[in-house]
């Protein structure tokens, strides 16, 4: 049984989200923008090209992390990119991995059963972000390559390692998600 659940963010999550991000500033800042007040904007951007999921600890209701499924393209591509942040004090406890398994499963599940119906997922990680690279590998993503100057973060264009996984490579989770 998973220690976490995933769900879409809600307006009522703004306070706990801000607290989790602020508490985790030093953990997030080397890799991603720290935007404790960013949830309202994120909620407004939800739609066919972006779905976000909060990873919630079942025991205490705390916010373990967030995953954005972005750049969703359907048609013949059926592809998206995953971006994620984990929050203290849950980082390093395995809960983020559990939550990301649920997110990946939802991404590959058929739309008829509430999934996104995707065929391929990418994760792009800065080369020095060893913990995120390890998470991508734990999830079964394979290294596909290196993309120089991919994203503009913290005032500079940052290189990224690219990982990918297809639906055929994914072992669907069993039981209710």
N, C-alpha and C positions, 0 to 999 in steps of 0.2 A: 504494500500500500504506500502510495506516495505521501510524503510529508507536506506537499504543496498542491495548490490548485492554480489554474490560470483563469483569468477573466479579463474582459475589456475594461479599460479605465472608465470611471464615472466622475461627474463633477464633485461629488462628495469625497473623492480621493485627494483633492487638492492639498489639504492640510497634511495628511500622513505622507503624501508624496514629497512635499516640500521638506518635511522633517527628515525623511530618509535620504534625500539628495544632499541636504546640508550636512547631515551626520557623516556622509560618505564622500565629501568633497575631495579630500586628499587621495582617496581610493580611485575616484573617477577622473579627476582633473588631468592626469598625464595623457589620457586617451580620448576623452570625449568632453564636449562642453558641459559645464555644470549649470543647470537651469532649474533651480528649485521652484520657480514660478511658471514653468513652461507647460504645466498640464493643461490649462485652458486652451492654449494654442494647439497642443497636440490633439485634444478632443475635437477641435474645429476642423482639423485636417483629415480626420478619419473618413475613409471612403474606399472606392474601388482600388486605388493605388497604394493605400496605407492602412494597415490594421495593427493596432498596438495591443499588447497583453501585459497585464501585471501578474507577477508571480507572488502568491500570497502563502505565508506559512499557515498550515492548518491548525497548529497547536495554539498559537498566540495571535493570529490575524495580522502579523507584521508583514511589511512589504520587503520581500526578498530581492526583487529585481523587476526590470522592465525589459520587454523585447518589442522592437518595432519590426514588422514585416513590411518592407517598403519596396518601392519600384515594382509593384505587382503588375505584371503584364500577362494577360491571358492569350487567347487565340492559339496559334501554333507554338508559342513560346512557353507559356505557363511557368513563369520564372519569377522569383523575388529575391530580395536581399534581407538578411537578418542582421539587426544591430541590437546590442544589449548592454545593459549596465546591471551590476549586482550591487547590493547595498549592505552596509554594516548594520548589525553584527552577524549577518548570515553568510557573508563572503567566506569561502573556504570550508563550508559545512556540507557541501554536496547538494544543497537545496536548489541552487541555480541550475545545476546539471539536470536535476529532476524536472524542474520547471521548463527548461529548454527542450527536454524530450517531449513534454506535453505540447509545446508550441510547434515543434517540427511535426509531430503526429497530426496536429490540427491542420497544418499547412498542406500535408499530403493527403489528408482524408477527403473523400468525395464531397462535393458541395451538397449533395442530397442529404448527407448526415451531419451537416453543419461545418464541414471543413472548407478549406479554400480551394481544393482541387488543383493544387500546383504539381508540377512535374520535377522542377529543379529549384534548389535553394543555394544561395551563395552567402558566405560570411567573409568579410574583408577586415583584416586585423593588421594594425601597425606591427612591424617586425619585432619590436622590443616588448610587446604586450604578451608575455609568456603565458599568463593565466588564461587569457582569452583564446590563444592558440591551443592550449591544452584542452579547453572546453570544446572547441570545434572538433578536435580529434576524438575526444571522448564520445561525442555525438555521432561519430562515424564519417565526418566530412573529410574528403581527401584534398591534399594540397594540389592546386592547379597552376599556380604561378605567382609571379611578382608583378605588381602594378606600381610603377614609379609615379610620385606626385599625384595620387588619386583624389585625396580629399583635402580641402582647406580647413585646417583645425589649428587652434591656438596661434594664429597669425602666420602660418606657413603651409605650403603644400606638403602633405605627408604621404610617404610610401606605404603600401599595404601588401600583405600576403593574401592571396585569394584561395579560398577553400570552397568546395561544392559537394553537393549530395543530390542524387536523383531518387525519385519515388521507388524505383526498382531496387535501389541499394538499401532502402529503409525497411527495418523490421517493425511493422505496426505494433503499437502497444495493445495489450489485451485488457479487457474490462472497461468499466465506465470511466470516462475521462472528464 
